[in-house]
């Protein structure tokens, strides 16, 4: 394989035989193509080659037979008569090809059945039987790439890495563009500690399939971790052999802890000394290589850790153990992996977080945070059962010390992970949602900055459509959000402003849904948002406008209320001076209002003289702004005199350019065409400008859109 220059296949005879087989297949395919060619010259050449090939095969068969003494030879028969008629050759060749195709179809069916049999064995964990089935399939069909890659995967499970590499090489001979083969070969090379070759395989996989970038990053990260692990262990072994006192203390302390029958203070002291000894990379490595994570095998240590009611001695031992694990796992992904792989550790961490003992909770949170703050550690955590963690971590919002901040750090780290979101579904409605609504209702009792982070994490969880739908249907959640937005005496504090910002962001996420709860509460939601448009924090203003743009389509009554409250004038103000995001939300809000409220149309015409704001938006490079501006303009053109106010402006070329195809989005083209049609219907004096620009064909199209709308 040229990109990787892998080692030659182990069986050279099999390799040569396989190559001959592939060449024969290619030759027969080429001859058949030539014999069926409409080009007489190509067809004649193919017939000649076929005759020559058959004569060679006939001569070969004659040479292999026992010689016979023939005394009578018919010399009068012309030489050409000995050659088979060309049509006969073609018929024989086609018959042979059909027979080969039939045999291949039968073999493909048998190979597929054996592949499925092997897959079933693989799913059961019977990897030896899987290899046997895949091998039998390859006896039926030697060039089936899937059988090679599946067998390679089974060999990986059996730790037969050389065989896995060989099968991947065979798979690439069948299909040189097979990303799975490079992936599995990379895994096999990694297991053999061939780090450079492993990375090359992953690079080839990514080159063939750029969508596998995330998998590529994970694989390269794994290879880097494994290479660092090996390097660390070699360095630690050298220090130990050199007689380093610090290195030698670790095995001794581990032996001391493993001694049974001692009292709890004895183990607590040894754990504390060990935590001090493993605070370096070498110390962490020696802790791992000396089986340090087997400490839980000590009955006294495990008993103290798992005790439902812990006395002072048990608490001190648990704290010492957690501090030791922190020292061993800080910045060390391999040690984090081994810790979480210990039976029951994940479940026990959840119990420690719920223990009610602040010391234990604080150190357990600190340990988890070491893992969650890095991508590799998060991946390890997400491999555990975290279904209870959202509820447990959110409860720390009520804490008044560092536990709340650490818990929110962990929650923020995990909330954006798809696997965590999926696990949260199990207890979300019964446990998490009631707790969350209580926290919103009691916003004045918690630290506002911490509550804001909890709300932000729940907003991140709304990336999961199922969680978002459940939350959006909850009237209690909406009422809690509205209660927080009502304002309090401490409402001007930075912490409360963070809460308001987070709640508005959450509401924007929830308004991606459409349900009866949102329709019922659209009026109070829109009125609270309208009240925030004068807030001093521009971020809050932007999100309040965003909420309006999403909630108003759910309720004509809400539109009527905000129009009475002066929303049109406020939106025009933002369009004149606001940033890109605020302008985007503002024009969407105006579209909704002018689409259903004549009062909104009249107010926009009165406040935006000659539609200066909308015309400026039509020149924007943002197609969403352009499309919504055109739609808003078409709504207002229903009013008498509105179209006439645009005489002498650049409205016709602006709309014509967008309707004629400058816009990439079909919706923008359609909105512009509708506005152009309404403009010319309402005020025919725009038609000469349209004719001058050769826009009548576009106008005809616009009229069709106008009628359908």
N, C-alpha and C positions, 0 to 999 in steps of 0.2 A: 504494500500500500504506500504509494509515493509520499502522501503528506506526513506519514508517521515513520516510515522506514522500519516496520516491525521485523522481528526475527522471522526467518523462513519457517514455513510449516514443518512440523516434525516428521511427517510421513511423506518423503519425496516421491515415492512411487504413486501414492494416492493423489498427490498434487498433479503429477504429470497425467495420470489417467483422467482426472477431472477436467484438466485443460483440453485434452483431446476430445472429451465428450462435448464440451462447450463449442469447440471448433466444428465438430461434425454437425451439431445443431445449426450453427450459423451457415455452414456450407449448404445444407439441404434447404434451408429457408431461402438462401440467395438463388439457388437453382430453380426452386418453385416460382419465385418472383420473376426470374428471367423467362421461364417457359410460358408464363401467363402474360408476358409483356405484349402490349399492342405494337411495339416497334419490331418489325421483321428482323432487323439485324441483330437486335438483342436476343430475340427468340431463337434465331439460328445459332448464335454463339452458345446459348444455353443448351440447345439440343446437341451440339458438337461436344460440349463438356460432359453432358450426361452420357453420351455414347462412349466417350473415352473412359469415364469413371466406371461404367458397367463392364467395358472390355477389361479394364484393370482388375476389377473384382472377379470377372470370369477367369482370367489368367491365374489370379491368386488361388482360386478354388481348384483349377486344374493342377497346379503345382502341388497342392496339398493332397491330391488323390494318389492312389497306388497306380504306377504306370501300367498301361495296357498296350500290347503289341498289336497295332492295327495294320493289317496287310492290304486292306482295300481303302483307297482314298479317292473320292470323287473330285478329280482335278478340273472337271468341266464346269463346276458351279462357279459363277462369278464371285469375286471377293466381296462385292457389295451385298450379295445375297446372304453372306454369313452375318452381316450386321442386322440387328433387329430394327424394324421399321421405326422411324422417329415417333410416330403417333403411339406405337406400342410402348416405346420407352416412357413417353409422357403418361400414358395410362397406368403403366406399372409403377411409375414414381408417385403419381397421385394416389394410387391405391395404397402404396407403402406409407405415404404421408398420412392418409386417413387412418390407417391401422395404428400408426404411431400416435396420432392425436387421440384416438379412442383409448389406447393403452394409457396415455398420459392422464386423460380425464379420469379413468378408473383409479390410477395411482394417486391422483390429486384427492379424490374422494377418500381413499384409504388413508392417505397422509393427513388429511384434515381430521378424520375421525381419531387417528392416533394422537394428533396434536391436542384435540379436546380432551382425550383420555389423560394425556400428560398434564394438561392444565388443571384438571380435576384433582389429580394426585398432588400437584404443586400446592393447590389451595388447601389440601388436607395436611400439608407438611411432609408428605411422603416423597421427598426429593429424589431418592434413589429410583423409585418406581416411575417418577416423572422422566428422569433421564432415559430409562429403558423404553418408555413409550415414544419419546422424541427420536431416539435412535432407530426404532422400528419404522417410524415415519420417514426418516431419511433413507432407509433402505428402499422405500417405495418411490421416493422423489428426492434425488440428491441435490437439487438446486433450489430448495425451498428455504428462503432466508429465515422465515419465522421459526422454523424448527431449530435452526442453529442458535438464534438469539434466545429462544425459550430454554434450550438445553444449557446454554451458557449461564442463564439466570439460575437454573437448578444447580449447576456446578459451583456457582458462587455460594449458594446455601450450604453445599457440601464441603466448602473450603478447598475445592480442587481448582485453584486459580489458573494454573497453566492450561488446563483443559478448557476453562472458560475463555481464555484469550484465544486459543486455537479456534474455538467455535465462532468467536466474533470475527476472526480473520476470514473464515469460510463464509460467514454471512455477508461480509463486505465484498467478497468475490461474486456473490449472487446479486448483491445490490449495493453498489458503492456509495449510495446516498442514504444510508440507514443510520439515523442518529442513535437509535437504541443500541446498535452494535458498539458504537464509540462510547456510549455511556457505560455499558456493562464492561467493556474492555478497560475503561478508566477505573472502575471499581476494582477490577481484578488486579490491575497494576498497583493500585493504592494498597490493597491487602498484602501485596508482595513488597511494599515499600519502594516501588519504582515511581518516585514522586514526579519526576520530569515527564516520564511517559504518560502518567495519569493525567497531568495537566494538558498535555498535547491532545489526548483523547477528548477531554472536555471541550477544548477549543474547537476541535473538528465538529463535535456535536453542535456547538453554538453556531458555527459557520453554516452548517446544513439547515439548522432550524433556529433562527434568531428569536423566536418566541419562547425558547427555553432559557432565556437569560437568567431568570430567577433560579432555576435548577442549576445552571452553570455556576452562579455565584455561590450557591450552597455547596456544590461539589468542590469547587476550588477552596472555599473556606475549610471544608472538612480535610482536604489534602494538606492545607497549611497547618491546621491544628495537629494532624497526625505527625507531620514532619517536626513541628515544635516539640511534641511529646517525646519523640525519639531522641531529639537533640538534648532535651532537658534530662532525660533519663541517662544518657551517656555522660553528661557533665556531672550529674549527681553521683553516679557510680565512681567517677574518677575522684571526686572529693572524698567519698567514703573510703576508697582504697588508699588515699593519701593520708588517712588518719585524722581528718578534720573532727575536732571535738564536737562542734555544733551538729555535724552530720551524724556522728555516732550516737548523739543523745536521743535522736528520734526513735530508732529501733528499741533502745533501752526503755524509754518512756512508754512505748506501745506494749512492750512485754509486761511492764508494771501494771498497766491498765487491764491487760488480759488475765492477770492473776485472779482467780476466783476467790470468793469468801472474804473479801475485804469490806470495810464499812464505807458508806457513801462519802464521807469527807476525804477518805483516802483517794477515791477515784476523782473527786472534784479537784483536789490539789494537782493530781497528775494531769488532768485535762487542761488546767490552767497553765502548767509548765509546758505542755505540748503545744498549746496555742502560741506561746512565745517563741517556740523553736521552729515553727513552720511559717514564719512571717517573711520568708524569702522564696524565690522561685525554686531553688534547690531544696529548701525545706518542704515545700509543697510536693515536690516530685518524690522525695524520700517517704513522705507520709503516704503517698499513693502506692509506691512500689513495695512498701512494707505492709500493705493491706490495712491501712489506717481506717478505712471506712467500715471495717468489720467490727468496730468498737461496739456497735449495736448488738453484737453477739454476746456481749457481757450481760448477764442476767440482771445485775444490779443497775447498770446504766440503762438498759432497756426498760426495766421496771419503773425507774424514776421518770423516764421520759413519757411513758404511757399511762402513768397513774392518773386517775380521774381527779383525785384530791391530793394535792401536793403540799407537803410540809415545807418548812424552811430549808431543810437539807436537800430535798428533791428539787426545789426551785433553784437553789444555788448550783446543783449539778446540771440541770437543764440549761441554765444560762451559760455555764462553762462549756458545755457541749456545743451550744449554738455559736459561742465566740470562737471555738476551735474550728468549726465548719466554716465560719466566715474567713478566718485566717487561711484555711486550706483552699478555699474556693475563690478568693479575691483575684479577679483577672485571669483565672485558670479554667478554661472551658472543659478540659478533660476531667478535672476534679469535680466540676459541677455535674457533668454527665454521670460520673460514678456515684456521687451522692444521691442524685435523683433516681438512679437505678436500684438503690438499696430497697428491699421489700418494705413497703409500708411508709416510707419516708414522706411521700407526697401527702398521704392521708393524715399523717401525724403532724405535718406542718399546719394543715388546716385546723387540727385540734388545738395546737399551740396558739394559733391566732385567736381562737375562741376561748382560750383558757380563763380569761378574766384577770390574769396576773400581768401587770403592766411591764415588768422586767422581761418576762418571757416573750410577751407580744412584741416588745420593741426589738429584741434581738432576732426573733423569727422574721419580722418585717425587714430588718437590715439584711438578713441572709437572702431572702427572696429578692430584694432589690438588687443585690449583686448580680443575680441572674437576669432579671428583667430589663436592666438598663442597656444590655447589648443584644444584638440580633441573634447570635448563637445561643446565648442563655435563654432568651425568650423561646427559641425553637425547642429547647430542652424542656422548659416549663410547659409549653403547649402540648407536649407529649404525655402530660399527666392528666388526671381527672380534675378539672378546675371548675366543675359545675357549681360548687358552693362559694367560690372565691369572690364573685361579684358582690354577693350579699355581705360576706364577711368584711371585705375591704371597705365597702360603702358605710358600714356601721362605724368605722373609725372617724367619720366626719364629726361625730359628737365628741371626740377626744380633744383635750385642750393642750396636749403636748406634742412632741415630735412624731408620735405615732400617726397622727392624722396626715402630716405632710408626707411621710414615707409611704403610707397606704395609698395616697393619691398619686404619688410617683409611680407606684406599681400599676395602679389601675389605668393611668394614662398610657403606660408602656404597653399594656395588654389590650386595651379597648379597640385599637385599630386592627387587631389580628383576627382574620376570618375564623380561624379555628376556635378562638376564645369566644367570639360572637356566637358561633354555633353551639358551644357548650353552655352558654348562658341561657339558651332557650328553655332548658329543662325546668328551672325554678324561677324564671323571670316573672311570670304572672302571679304566682302564689307567694313568693318571698321577696323578690327584689322590688317590684312595682309598689307594693304597700309601704315598704321602707322609704323608697324614693319620694313618694308623695308626702309622707310624714316630714321628711327633711325639708321639702319645699315649704310646707305649711308652717314649720317652725324656724324659718330662715333667720329670725332675729336671735335665736338661741344658739346658733352655731357660728363658728368663725366664717365670715362671709367669703374670704378668699379660698378657704378649703371647700366650702359648699360649691363655689363657682367651678372649681376643678372637677368636683363630682358630677355636676351638671354637664360640663364639657365632655367628660368621659361617656356619659349616657348618650350625649349627642353623637359621639364617635361610634357607639354601638348601633346607632340607627342606620349605619351603612348596611346592616343586615335587614333585608326587607321584612322578614317575619317579626323581628323585634320592633321595628319602626311601626308596623301595622298595629301591633298590640298596644304600644304606647299611645299611638294616635287615637285609638278607640277609647282610651281611659279618660273619662270625664274628670276623675280625681286629679290626674296628672295636669290636665288643662287648667283646672281651678287652682291648683297649687302654683302653676306658672303665673296665672293672672294675679293671684294674691301677692306674689313677690313683686310684680310690676306695679302694684298699687302705690308703692312709695311709702317710706317710713321716716321717722325723724332722722335716722342715720342714713337716709337715702343718698346724701351727697358724699358719703365716705367712699374712698377708693374701693374698699372691699365690696360694698353694696353695688357699685357700678360694675364690678367684675361679674357679680351675680346676674345683674340685669342683662349684660352682654351675653353671658352664657345661656340664659333662658331664651333670649331672642334667637340665638343660633339654634337651640334645640327646637323651638317652635317652627323655624324655617324648615328644618329637616322633617318634622312631623307633617307639615303642610304639603309635602310631596305626596301624601296620601289624600284620599277623598272618602269621607264617610259621614254618617249622620251626626256624630259628635261634633265634628268640625263645622257642619252647617248650623247646628244649634248654637254654637258658641262664637260664630263668626263676628257677630255684632260687638260683643265685649272685647274680643281679641283685636278687632280693627280699631275700636275706640281707644284702647290702651296704647296701641302702636301710634295712633295719631297724636296722642298726648306726649309722646316721647320725641316728636319731630323737632322740638325746640331745645333738646338736651345739649349740654355743652360738649359732651364727648361725641366726636364725629363718627366713631365706630358704632355707637349705640344708634345714632340717627340712621346710618346706612342700613343696619339690620332691621330697624323699625320699618323703613321703607320697603325692605325685602319682604317682611311679614305681610305688609299691606298688599304687595303685588301678588302674593300667593293665596291669601285668605279671601280677598274680595270676590274672585270668581265663584266662590262657594255660596254667596248670598247676595241677592239684589237688595235686601234690607240693609246689609252692611254697606253696600255702595251708596245707598241713599243717605245713611248717617254720616259717612265721611265726606260726602259732597257738601252736605249742610255744614260740616265742620271746617270747610275751606281747604280740602285736600288738593283741589286743582291748582290753586294759587301757590300752595307749598311745593307741589311737584314741579311747577314751572320755575320756581326759585332754585330748586336743586338742579334742574336741567341747565340753567344759566350759569351756575357756579359750582355745581357738584363734580365729584370725581367720576371716573369711568363706571365703577360698580354702582354708585348711587344713581347715576344717570340711567343706567340700564334698568334698575328697579323702578325708578320714577316714571319712565316712559311706559313700562308695562302697566303700572298702576293707572296712568292716564288712559291707556287703551281700554282697560276694564271699565273705568268710570264712563268714558265717552261712548262706549259700546252699548250701555244700557240706560244712561241718564241724559235726558235732553238738557237738564240744568247744567250738567258737567260740560256738555258741548257749548252751551251759551257762555258759560264762564270762561272757558278756554279761548273762545273767539274774542271775548271782551278783554281778557288779560294779555293775550299774545297777539298784539296788533299785527295784522297782515301775516300771521303765522311765522314770525321771524325765527322763533325757537325751533319750530318743527322743520322749517326750511334748512336751518343750520344742521340739524340732525340728519337730514337727507343727504348731506355732503360728507357724513362721517365715514370713516374706514371700517367701522364696526357694523356688520350686516344686521345684527340683532337690533341695534339702535335704528338703522335705516328702515328695516321692515316694520318695526313697531311705530315709528314716526309716520310712515305711509299709511298704516292702518288707522292710526289716530286721526290723521288728516281726512281720510275717507269718511270716518264717522262724522266729523264736523262739517263736511261738505254737504250734508243733508239740510243744514240750516240755510234759509234764504239769505242771499247776499254774501255768503262765505266765499263762494267761488269767485265772485266779482272782485273781492278784496285782493285777490291774487293776480289780477291783471297787471302786466308790466313787471312781474317778478320772474325768477328763473325756475318756477315750479314745473313747467312743461318739460324742459330739457332734463331736469333732475329726475323726474319720475320716468321719463322716456328711457333714460340711460339704464335705470335699474330694471324696468320692465322689459327692456330689449335684450337683456342677457348679461349686463355687467355683473349683476348679482349672481353668486354661485348657488345660493339656496333658492329652491323653487318657491318657497313661501314668501320670500322677499320679492321675487319677480311678480307673484300673484298679487300681493298687497299693493305694489306700485302700480300694476295694471288696473286694479280696481279703483284706486285713487285717481288715476289718469282718466278713466272712463267717467267716473262721477263728476270730475272737474269739467269735462267737455259737455256732458249732458246738462249740468246745472248752469254753465256759462259758455254758450257756443262761441263767444269772442276769443276763446283760447284756440279754436280750430285753425286759424291762419298760421299761428306759430307751429302747430302740430304738422300742417302741410309743408311748411318751410323746412321742417326737420325730417320729412319723409316718414312720418310716424303714423300714417293712417292704418297701415296693416297691423301695427301694434295696438292701435285703438280698437280695431275690430276684435282682436283677441281680448282686449280689456272688456269690451261689451259682453262677450261670452261669459267672462268671469263675473261681471256685474249681474247678469241675469241669473246665474247659478247661485250667487250669494244672496 
